Amino acid sequence: MVSWKSLSLLVAVLSGLGYGESIPTSDLAPAKWVHPGAMISQPQLDFVKSKVNKGEQPWADAYDALMKDEYVTNPPTPSPPAIVECGPYSDPDVGCNAERKDSLAAYANALAWAINGDETYARQAILIMDTYSSTIKGHNNSNAPLQSGWVGSVWARTGEIIRHTNAGWSGDSIRQFEDMLRNVYMPLTVNGTDHNVANWELVMTEAAIMMAVFLEDADAYNTAMGWFLKRIPATVYMTSDGEYPVAARGQSSSPDAIIAWWFNETTFKEDGQAQETCRDLEHTGYSFASMAHVAETSRIQGTDLFETDLGTRLRYGLEFHSQFENDNPVPSWLCDGKLNLALGPVTEVGFNALSFRMGIDMPETENLTLKQRPAKNNGLFVAYETLTHAQNDA
């Protein structure tokens, strides 16, 4: 069997890394892994369960929304192809939307099980994971890496909950699921990408980091984290960066090149501007979600990235963009005065860490977060985060 390291090197070379650029690594893998530990810990799950049982808000409404979600009330019957084919915007779509829906359904049922203890939901999550791990062999076409990022992140969270909450998942099934993560998803995600939109690399490496937690793979964790952290300064601009943003991998540092990568934005004057702001706030929000997901995972594993440059850029990114979702006018200098809104349900994890836990005043993010509660799933990799992370200091 070919190792993920060999495959990931091939993917890195084909994606434009080449031999001349070294692979950045971190030294953040924990000496002792915490489980469940992919964005959600056992103390956090216990906190949510306690709040739901007491009928306290906003957790009670968020739990009710989860239990009324179609992924819980009428979960799909999984029937994946051996090879999932995902073209641009899922065209062609050979199992793409189904894979995303199935992974989110597994996660929703895992959360239901963790909170109410009904084995029906655990069995549903296990059924979906077992069906995929016994069938799927790979992904192809242009969106294969992005798809692997979205779905791999959700699989890892689901697997962590089910494996470490005495849900009755058999050892053989767990090993089969490990093989799927290691051989199908990890090679396409662990080395990120030089794709010219930040959300791709961030969610791909998010997935690899979370899968590494499940697999207890320190090498994969450190490699993916290295790429993830390198992309952060090229994703969110701070005035301390200088007249222009930091260049991303595969990008020239010339002003013309940076302006082109930043969707023709020519003015950089506010902390928190993001690489995809002038594209739309929805894709910008994907990057913020990944930043928060990885920082929360790292915090659980022993290193609080919210207290680093990542947290600073996430704080200003959320505040800068939330103001426009709160109906504040768009200044004429920003994206020619026009923004495509719809940031999405991406604020809960970052807001909880930065404002509730660390005490940072984030009025625009707070306003938007409260308006969006209970946060739903975005159909990709963000799901039920009011339930899991609202005012959760565990």
Secondary structure, DSSP 8 states (H G I E B T S, - for coil): ---HHHHHHHHHHHTT-TTTS-----S---SS--SS-SS--HHHHHHHHHHHHTT-TTHHHHHHHHHHSHHHHS-------SEEEE-GGGSSEESHHHHHHHHHHHHHHHHHHHHH--HHHHHHHHHHHHHHHTT--EEESTTHHHHHHHHHHHHHHHHHHHHTTT----HHHHHHHHHHIIIIIHHHHTT----SSHHHHHHHHHHHHHHHHHHT-HHHHHHHHHHHHHHGGGTB--GGG-SS----TT---SHHHHHHHTTT-----STT-BTTTTT-HHHHHHHHHHHHHHHHHHHHTT--GGGSHHHHHHHHHHHHHHHHHTT----TTSGGG-------S--HHHHIIIIIIT----HHHHHHHHHH-S----SSS---HHHHHTT---
